[in-house]
């Protein structure tokens, strides 16, 4: 079997851990303006730049990296059918992602659309994970039913 670009299977648990560590940080940053002091950037007083904190970017990067590790970690029994399921799930996730984007473009106005676009970058990964693991669940359920 041709090996694709997939991470070793251990990255699935590392990805879930990373995701669940950084998700509360991202929520705290977005809704409660939480900031980590050592991520503060200070610029000289005579510059035109404003001081800035990188906590948002740090949290969002952690969420994305965690979801990427979960999405692209190899299963222990990866075969051609699983690769086909991955491809179909990815195609389905892309369609869902752009459907959400199109609805959002017409449903929201003003500066909230920037937040919607930021959330939409996660939609494709979340939709892929949900569809792929749901398809695996149905596959295992059908195989168990046939074995009886």
SULRATA-V583797 format. One record per helix or strand. SS is the DSSP state (@ for helix, = for strand). FROM is the first residue (numbers start at 1). TO is the last residue. Records with the same first field share a line. If there is no record, write none. Layout:
SS = FROM-TO + FROM-TO
//
This chain:
= = 7-7 + 40-41 + 52-53 + 73-73
@ = 10-32 + 37-39 + 55-71 + 80-107 + 112-147
//
